[in-house]
Structure formats: structure tokens, C-alpha cells
Amino acid sequence: MLFKLLIPLLAWLIWFGGVAFATTDHQFNLPKATLQQRLLDIAAQSGWQLSAAEISDNISVEQVTGRYTLEQVLLTSFQQTAYDFSLDPEQQRIFVTPKKLESAQHFERIIVTGVSGKNRSILNSSISITQLASLQLEKQTPYSSAEALKNITGFWVEDSGGETNNNVAPRGLRGGEGFRFISLMEDGLPVTYDGIWGDFFLRPDLTHQAIEAVRGGSSGIFTVNGPAAMVNYIGRRGSENPFNLVKVSQGLSYDYTRFDGVFSGALSDEWFYTVGGFYRTSDGIREPGYQSDLGGQVSARMSWLTDAFELDFSYKHLNDKTSFYAPLVMKNSGEIRELASLSYDDGTLLSDDLRSLTFFTPEGRVQRDLEDAQQTRLNSYTLLFNMPLFEHVNLSNRTRFSSLNNDLYTLMNLGNQTIVDATSRLQHADIIEFKRHFANSALRPRYLRYSDNTLVANPATLNGNGLVTASYPLYSRYKQQQLVNHFSVDYLDAQWSLTLGHIYARSDFDELPLDKWLGALLTDVKHQPERLDIVLVDGQENVIANFTEQGFLSYAGPVYLSGSGLSQSHSLYANIDWQLTENLRVDLALRKEHLNLTSTLLEGVKSYTDSSKATYSHYLPGYHFT
């Protein structure tokens, strides 16, 4: 027992002894020398071990003599150098590594997105560019693509929808429609041809080395559907220096846990690898009473790098569920305030009571579960090839085939007209008409909670706000196979460069992401609401008839659409980058695109159940468009 107690005490004394030495003044006599020799002298005079990366021989440091702590003498020696150090008191070891890229060097970073010249930096570029480098991404690991783009000047970001299905727009253009004016890209290829649903299939993680954003200028030249901006996530390529990082993120306020990891290095002189991804589980910022944030992605990249060419092959698999946070009910349009029963910080109009429902559809009876939320599945295969043909001519080709699937199911409110006073709702025309079917004029409409079959005593005080609302279940499915190929030839001279390219994009949709509104539900207005039935009761408060069924006002929403389609796009472009004088650079570019679309649309037809509830029973004959 005594031995067990002494072990941690002995370890603590060893660690404390190391810390004491590192923070205590000691006499150093260090002559002028190269940085490499200085470190050897410091190690010899301090008795600490040294672990250092390769250090250039041409770095010279001045003489240091006197009493210093180990940290002080190292700080003095590393001034104006490109290296940094850390101390491990337990092992009494000094670690020396190259410094991370400092913010002062930001504008000297070489850019690869939206330019034809291969040695262009942010500083000498004629277009508006923002780059988020690896150090920033490693520290932050953005919650979503929309959150990452908050760091880019000139973007309006609305990320209130959750981790996906958000709205981002360049300032000055209409927002609220996904990424309509922005091409989201990965390794120089668009993630999806359309500009709306891209963030479902692009999740930031540690396998991304940088993010480059081009606003305006050539953004509409080197990609498709990027008239206002292009955002390129650049994948991490393995190198001779291994890079391994594991990160755990914990959100304490809503039980969010995320594991990120990346491992990269060399297999031989020419072969390199990168493997990584993330896994995340969460109850959701607006917790609905069930778990709908669960899943992750994994990717692997192999690089074959020779003097004659560069070849990269990567595979990515994504299987993830994310919550969708619909708009909330608030009060006072002049100065918006939250309802006491529905916090704008973490409230939601989704709940376990609304979770599993059965609907009447043209496909038959279908059950939907809110826990499925937005379920995204992706498998993508990418091949990147780059080869110098001659002294000034370079050829590159990028190809990606992707299988993209997304099922979205949620409940939405459709405007202020769906939020009504609970007392007055019982006097609406549809309720009055329902009462006329019964001979007993003394019957009264009341609210009945579906969950426990109890009558609501006073609708005017319901949840402290006296409100009820109609919520509309919405289902949409996105399923396609996509092929994108980008071929280009560059001519690079000292003062000018010319790029000629062709982009081909084929999207074969088995299911177009069209709205399937599944009905209307009556609920109260509070965090995690409950379904309400409107019933007729007699004088003894016995339920005589139901106006709603399990909370359903209707089994048919505004529209029910289904469709499939095929799009094929060919784009030819040319770009010339010309340094006319030291202070004048000219970019001229032109892109011509030919797009062919064919689609089939099916529209649901409304019928009525035996209880006179509207439903979609079948489809009209299909409409064909070309």
C-alpha cells in the first residue's frame, strides 16, 4: 500500500525537479555560433537532451553569457529565426521544430484556386482571395461549412439550420437559397453541379490542409455555377515529414462529442498517404428529445509523386445524420422577443411526440421518423493528374465520380397565418361546419392532448401564451450519380501565362430534391411541443366526435412532387494572366458553357379519406421536360 502511494509522489518529484531546473537561473557561457551549435552548447551546459528538426547551417546567433533560466536562454537564441521550441520537464528534453506560418506571411502564400499562373500569391493577385491555412483549421475544426465561411470577408452566412442545409451568399446578392451563387469545391472540382445542396456533401475535417475562396473575378471561369465566388477545400497530401493529429471536441452545454484524426506520411521515396476523418454524436443545440446528430466520414488518399508526373487517388465515405432547425415562433415584430415557453437560444418545435408518424402518400402508407432528420450518404472517387509536357507547358486533369444521397424529413411552419390564438381557433369556419353534422347543438369544441387524452382546461392560458400552430411535415430526397472532369493545359512564361480548359459535368438524378408535403399537424407552441386534437364534448365533457385525427388537420400539404432527371454540361474556357509592368497586371478570361437538361415530373393528386381529410392518393401522368 505504501509503495502505491510513493509511486505518484516520486513521479511528481521528478516532474517538479525538471520544472524547477527549467525555471531557475543558471550560468551559461555561449559563444557566437550557428543556431545548430548553440543548441548543442545549451544541451551540454544544461544537461537536457535535445530533439531537433533539421536546422539550416547559415543561421548565426550572438554570444550569450550570464545567468538565465533555460527558457530565457532559448528565447534569446531563437529570436529572428524560423524555429520554435518546447520543453518536456519530465524527460528533461528540448524539442525544436519549424515555426508554423505566421499571420505576417499570410499574403505571401501561394494560391492554387482561380488563377492560371502557378506562382501567384495573395499579395500579387489581381482577384479577391481569402485563404484559411492548416493551423487555423487544426485549431478550429469548423462545426459546418457555413461556419468555416464566416472567416471569409464578403460572405453573408446564415447557419441557423444546423450543421448542414444552411444559406451562404456573397454580400449584395439574394440569400436564403443554399449556396446558389457559390461553387463549393474540393481539390479543384465542384462537390455538386448545382449550387444549393453542396454543404450536405462537404464536411470540414483535419484532412483539409487549407480553404481558398475567390470572390468575383475569375470565380465564374474555373468552375461551374460560381458566378460570384468559388470556395476550394484543399486536401492534405502526405509528405516525407509524417503528420499525425488526433483531436477531441466536447460541447458541454448540449452533449456534443466529436473525434477528428489525420495520419499522413511516406510509404517510399515516391509514394505518400493520408488517412483521416471524423465521428460525431450530439443531442443537438436545440434538443428535440431524441438523438438526430450521429455519424461521420472517413477518407484515404494515395499520392504517387515523381519528377515526371504527380498522381493522386482519393476515396471518401460519408454517412451522417444532422438535425434541421426550422424557424421558431417569436413575438413583437417591431422588437422581436422570445416566448417564455420557447427559448430562441435552444428551443425547438420538434419533439418526441411528433417523432414517428404514418402518412398517406401516392406510394402508399409511409412511416417517417424525425430522428432520421437529414441523413446524408456519399461515396466519392477522385483522380488528380499533373504533368509537365515541356519546359513551359503543363497538363493537368481532375476527375471525380460521386454517389450522392440525402433524405430530409422535418416539420415546418408556413408563415404567420399558421400561428393563431388558441381560443379563436375553436371558432373558425371549419369547426363551425363540423358541428353542423351533429343534432346536439350543446356540443362544445375543446382541445385534447393526444399524448395522454386529457382536455385542456383553459386555451387562453395554454403554455402561458395561448397559442396553437399548424406544423407541416416535409420530406425530400436527393439521389444522384455525378461525374465531373476538369482538363486544362497551361503555358507559363516569366511575364505571362495562358490556360485553356474544358469542364464536363454529368448529373444523373434518380430522385430530384422536390418537396413532398405530407399534411398538417395541430400542436401547442412551446419547446418540444405536443399534438392537440380538436374534439366535441357534451355537458359531462365526454368526447363525442373528433375533428382532427392524432393531431392531423390534413394528410395533404401544399404540394407533393416527385421527379428524376439528367443534366450534362460542357464548358470551354481560356484565361490569360499578363504582368505588363511592375505595378500593372491584367487578367482576361472567357468561358462558354452548353447545358442540356431532361427531366420527368410527377405531381400528387388530392383525394379525401372517409373522415373527409385531404390526402395525396396517386400521381398525375408524368410531365417530360427537355
N, C-alpha and C positions, 0 to 999 in steps of 0.2 A: 504493500500500500504506500509506504514511504517512497519507494522507488518511482511509482507512478506520479507522485506529487513532485518529485525532484526533476523529472524529465522536462515538463513545460517550463519550470523555473530555470533550468540550465539553458534551454533554448532561448529564453528571454534574455538571460545574462549575456549570451553570445551575441545576440542581435543588438542589445544595448551597448555592448562594448564596441561593436562596429560603428554604430551611430555616434558614439562618443568620440571615436577617433576621427570620423568624418567631419565633426562639428567643433573639434578642439584645435587651437592654434598649434602649428608645428613649424620647425625651422626647415626652410627649403633653400637650396643653393642651385639654381637652374641657369646655366649659361645660355647665351643666344644659340639657337639651333633650329633645325627643321621641326615642324609640328610632330612628325613621327618620332624623332629623337627625344623631343620634350616629353612626350607621353611615356617613353621608356624610362626617362630620368625620374618622372613623377612616381611611376610604379616602383622603381628601385628605392627611392627615398621614403616612400610611404609604406612599403611592404604590402601594397594591394596588388591583386592580379589585374591584368589588362586584357580586354577582349575588344578588338577594333576592326572596323571595316578597312578596306584598302585606302590608304591616305596618300595623297599626291606629295611627291618629294619637293616641289617648288614652293611650298608654304613655309615661310620663316616666321618665328616668333622671337620677341625680345627677351633679354635677360630678366630673371625674377629672383630676388634674394630677400629673405625675411621670413617673419612668422605669419603663416596663413593657415586657414582651415583647408582641407583637401578640396572642398567645393570652391573656395575662393581662388585657389591657385589654378584650378581647371577653368573657371570662368574667365580669368585673366588670359590664360593661354588660348582659349577658343574665340576670343574677340576677333571679328572681321574674318572668320573662316566659314567654310560651308559644312562644318561638322557640329554635332551636338553630343552630349554625354549624359549618362545616368549612372547612379551608384546603387549597388546592392550590398548593404551593410552586413547581411547575414553571411554572404560568401566573401566579403571584402574584395569586390570585383568592380572595376571601372568598365563600363560599356560605351563604346564610341560608334556613332552611326552618322550617315549623311543627314543634314537637315532636311526637313520637309520644305516644300516650295512655299516661300514666304509671300504674303499678300503684295509686297512691293514688286514682286516679279510677275504679278498676275497678267499684266499687259504684254509680257514677252512670251506668253505661252503660245505654242504653235497650234493653229486651229486646223481642223480637217473637214468641217462641215460648211457647205455653202460657198466654197471657193474653188477656183481652178488651180491656182498656184500652190505648190506643196511646201513652201517655206513662209507662209503668211502667218503673222502673229496678230493678236487682237489690236496691238498698237498701230500697225501699218495697214490694217484692213480698211477698206472703204465702205464696209457694211456694219450694221449694228449687231454686236456679238456679246453674249454673256457666257462664261464658262464656269461651271461648278466642278472643282477639282476633287481628286480622290480623298484628300484629307478631310474636306468638308463633308463628303458623303459618308466616310467612315465614322465621323463623329455623330452625324445626324441620323442616317438611315431613314429617309423620309417616310412618313406614315402612308403616303399615297403619291401618285404622280402629280396631282394638283398641289399638294403641299410642297413638293420639290420646286414647282414653278413659281411659288411665292418669292423665291430668291432671285427671280429674273425680272429686271426692270421692264416696265411697259406692259405687263400682263395683268388683266383683271381675273381674279381667282375666286370662285365660289365653291368651296369644298365642304359645304354643309351636308352633302348627301351621304357621307361616309367615306370609306377607303376608295370606292370606285363610283362611276356614274356621276361625275362632277362636271362643272362648267368652267371652262377657261377660255378667255378671248383676249386678243390684243386690244389695248385701250383704244376707244374710238369706234370699235365695231360691236355689233349686237352680241350680247352674251346670252346665256341660258340655253344653249344648244350644243352641249358637249364641247368638242374641240373643232368646231366646224371650220374655222379659218387657220387651223394649226395642224401641221403634219407631225404626228408623233412617230419617231423613228428609233430604230435600234441598229447600230453598226451600219448606218447609212441607208437602210431600207425602211420604208413605211411599215408600221406594225399592222395597220389595216388600210385599205384603199380609201374608204370613207373616213371623214374627219370627225365622227361623232363618238363612236364606241371604242376608240383606241385605248383609253385608260383601263378598260376591263382586262386587256391582254398585255399590258406593260406595267410591271411592278418593280419599283426600285429595290435593289439589294446590293450586297457587297461585291457582286461580280461585275458591277458597273464601275469603271475607272473614272469616268467623267461624264458630264452632261454639257452639251454645247447648244446654245439657242441662237438662231439668226432671225432677226425681226426685219421684215421688209426686204428690199434689195433683191438678192438672188434667191430668197426663200421659195419663190414660186418657180424656180428654174430647175434645181437639182432634185426635186421630189414632186409628188403628185398631191393635189389638194392642200397645198401650203401657201396660199396667196399672201398671207400676212406674216407667217412665221413657220419655222421648222425647228423642232427640238430633237436632238440626236443623243440617245443614250449610248455611250461608247463602252463596249465590253472590255473586261480586263484580259490581257494576253499574258500568258506565262513567260518568264524570262529566266536568265541564269541565276538571279537572286530570288530564292524562294520567298513567297509572301503568304503567310498563314494568319488568319484572324478569325476569332470566334467572338460573337457579341450577344449579350442577353439584355433585352429591354423589358422593363416592367412598368406598367401603368397602374399605380396603386389605387386610384380612385374608381376604376371600373374593371379591375381584374384583367388587365391586358398583359399578355406574356408573348414575347417574340424572340426566337432564336435565329441569328444570322451567322453564316460562316462562309469563308472562302479559302481555298487552298490552291496555290499555284507554284509552278517551278519548272525545272528542266528534266526531261527524260534522257536526253542525249545532247550532243552539240547542235542538233538541228530540230529536235522535237521538244515541244513545250506543252504544258497542260494548265487548265484552270477548271476547278470544280467548286460549286457553291450553291447557295440558295437560302431560303428562309422557311420557317414554320411558325405560325402564329395562332393563338387562341385568345378569345376575348368575349366578355359578356356584352360588349358594345357600349359606346359612350352614352347612348340613350337605351338603357337596358329594357328590353321588352318582356322579360320574364322567361326567356329561353335563349339558347346559345346559337347565334347565326353567323359568328365570325370564327371560322375554323378552316385551316388549310395552309398551303404554301406552294413553293416552287423549287425546282432543282434544275441546274443546267451544267453542262460539261462542254469544254472547248479544247480542241487539239489544234496546235499550230505547227506547221512544217515550214521552217524558215531557212532558206539557202541564199547564196549570192545571186542565183539565177531567178528565183521567184519566192513568193510568200503565199501559203495556202492555209486557210483556217476553216475548220469544220466545227459547228456547234449544234447542240441539241438542247432544247428546253422543254420541260414539262411543268404545267401549272394546273393545280386542282385546288380551288379555293372558294369559300363561301364568304360573302360580305353583306352586312346589313345595308339597307337603303333607308335613309331618314327622310320621310316625307315632310312637307310643310306643317307647321303647328298652328293651332288656333291661338290668337292673341287679341287684346282689346285696345281700344283708344287709337284709332288710325292716325290721329294728329301727333300723338306721342306714344308710340307703341309700348305696351306693358304686358307682362305675363299674367296669366290667370293663376290664382292661388293654387288651383288643382293641377296645373300643368306648367312645370318649370321650363323656361326656354333654354336652360343650360343642359339638362339631361332628361327632359320629359319626352314622351313619345305617344303617338296614337295607335301603336301596335301593342298587342298583348297576347298572353297565353289563351285567353278566352276566344280570341279571333284566329287562333293559330291554325287549326285543322278544320277545313270546310269542304263541303261537297257541292259541285256546281253542275248545272245542266248546260251542255255545250253541243255544237254540231258533231263533235266526236263522241258524244255520249256523256254519261255521268263521269265526272273527273274530280278527284280529290287533290287539293293543294294544301301545302304546309308552309306557313310563314317562316319556319325555321330554315327552309331551303334557301330563302332570301334570293341573293344574286349568286348563282353558282356558275363559276367560270372554269372551263376546261380547255387547255391548249397543249398542242404538241407542235413544235416547230423545228425545222431543219435548215440550217444556214450554211452556205458555202461562199467563202470570200477568197478571191484570187487576185493577185497583183504581180505584175512582171514588167521589168524594163525591157523594151524591144531594142532600142538603140540608145545612143548617148543622151538624146533629148526627148525620146518618146517613151511613154509609159502606158501600159494597158492594164485595165482592171475590170473585173466582173464580180457582181454580188448577186446571189440567188437565195431565195428563201421560199420554202413550201410550209404552209401552216394549216392545221386543222383547228378551227376556232368554234367554240360552243359556249353559249351563255343562256341560262334560264333565269328570268327575272320574275319574281312574284312578290307583290306588296299590296298595301291598301293606301288609297289616295283620297284626299278631299278635293272637290272640284269647285272651288270658289266660295265667296262669302254667302251665296244663296243656299249652300248646303249646311250652314250653321244657323240654327233657329232657336227661338225661345221655346223651352220645353212645354210650357202651359199653352201657348198659342198653337203649337204643332198639333195638339189634340183637337183643334177647331178647324183644321184645314179641310178643304173641299173633299179630298179623298176619304177622310174619316167620316164626314157627314154622309157621303154617298154610301159608305159601307154600312152605317147604322140603318139606313132605309130598308135594308133587306130583312130587318127583324121587326116583328109586330110590337114587341115590348119597347115603347118609347122611353121607358125609365132607365134603360141600359146606358151606362156611362163609360167613356173611354178612359183607360188607365194605362200606366206603364208597368210592365212586368219584367223583372230581371231574369234573363234566360238561364243564367248560371245556377240560381237557387229557387226559381219560381216564386219570388217574393214581390209583392206590389210596392211601388214607390209611393211613399206616404204623401209627399208634397213636391210636385215637379218644380215649383218656383225656387226651392232651396236645394235642388239636385246638385251635389258636389260643390255647393257654395256659389255656383254660377248660374244655375237654372237653364243650362243649355243642352241641346242634343244636336247630333250631326249625322249626316249620311256619309259613310265611307264606301269607296268603290274599289273592289278587288281588281287588280290589273295583272295580267300575265303576258309576257312577251318572250319569244325565243329567237335567238340569233345562232344560226348554224351555217358554216361555210367552209369550203376548202379554197385556199388562196395561194397563188403563185406570183411572186414578184421577182423580176430580173432587171438589174441595172448594169449596163455595159458602157464603158467610157474609154476614150483614148485622149491622153494629154500630151501636148507638145510644150516643153518647158525650156525657156531661154532665160538669159540673165535679166532682161528688162521686160519680158512679156511671156505670157502663156496662153495657150488655146486648148479648150476642152470641147470635144464632140461626144455626145452620148445618146443612148436610147434606153427608155424605161418601158418595160412591159408589165402590166398588172392584170391578172385574171382572177375574178372572184365568182365562185360557183356556189350560190346560196340554195341549200336545201330548205331553209326556212328564213324568210326575211323578218327582221325585228319589228313586226307590226303589232298594234295594240289589240289585245283581246280583253275587253272589259266584261267582267263576269257577274255583274249585278250591283246591288246597293244594300248596305247594311246600316241599321239604325243603332247608334251607340251613344253613351253619355260622353261628356268632354272632360277627360282627366288623364293623368299619367296611367298607362296601361288600362284603357277603357274596357267596358263590358257591353255586351249586346243587350239591347232592350227590345221587348215585344210590345206592341200596342194591342190591347185586348179590350173587350167589352165585358163589364161586370154588372151584376144585378145589385139590388139593395143590400144583400148579405155579402157582397164582394166575392161572389162566386164567378169564376171566369166562364162566360157563355160562348164567346167566339174570339178568334184570333185574326187581327188584321195583318200582322206580319208572321212569318214562319222562321223560328230560330233566329230572329233579328233581321231576316231578309225582307226588304221592301220590294225587291225585284231580283230576278235571276238574269237580267239583261242590262248591261251598261250602255254607254253611248254608242259603241260600235264593236264589232267582232270581226277581225280581218286575219287572213292567213295568205301567205304567198311564197313563191320561190322565184329565183331569177339568176341571170348570168350577166356579168359585165366584163368587157375586155377593153383595155386601154393601151394605146401605143403613143409614146411621147418621144419626139426628137428635139434635141436642144444643142445650142452652141454658146460658148462663153469665152470672151477674150478679156484678159487682165493685162493692162499695159501701164508700166511705170514710165510716164512721159518725162517728168523731171523729178528732182528730189522731193518736191512738195506736191506733186500732182500725179494721181493715179486714176486710171479710168477702167471701169468695169462695164462691158457691154454684153448683153445676153438675150437670147431668144429661145422660146420653147413652143412647139406646136404639138397639140395633143388631139388624137382621134379616139373617141369613146363610143362604144356600141353597147346598148342595153337591151335586154329582153327579159320580160317578167310575166308571171301569171298571178292574178289576184282573185282571192275568194272572199266573199262577203256573207256574213251570217244573216239569216232571216229570222225576224222575231215571230214567235208564236206565244201561246198562253197555256199555262197549266190549268188543272181542274179548279184551282183556287184563284184563278184569274191573275196569276203572277206572270209577267213577261219573261220570256226565255228565248235563247237562240237555239232553234231546233235543227236547222240544216243550212247548207250553203246555196247561194245563187250559182248559176253556171259561171265558170271562170271567165275573167276578163284577161285578154292577152295584149301585152304592150311591147312595142319594139322601138 
